[in-house]
Amino acid sequence: MLRYPGLRDLYRRFETHPEALAIIGPADALRLFKMVKKAQPKRILEFGTGIGTSTAVLALSAPHSHITSIEQIQTCLGLAR
């Protein structure tokens, strides 16, 4: 993750959050980042926003993609925003 400072900084912000037990792990975040960066999809649909960590990884890896993320737990939605 060190080669991607934006990803490293983003992850550091999320890992200190009280709800951090439910976030994507660093190795999976890096895999997701690389996969999406390579694919550069036009649209991304994510189910389970949580506190927004993986959504932020998606946005960082594909800044020109339209991302729709769905979450049913109101507390998580507030945190993700």
Secondary structure, DSSP 4 states (H G I P E B T S, - for coil): -TT-HHHHHHHHHHHTSTTGGGSPPHHHHHHHHHHHHHH--SEEEEE--TTSHHHHHHHHH-TTSEEEEE---HHHHHHH-
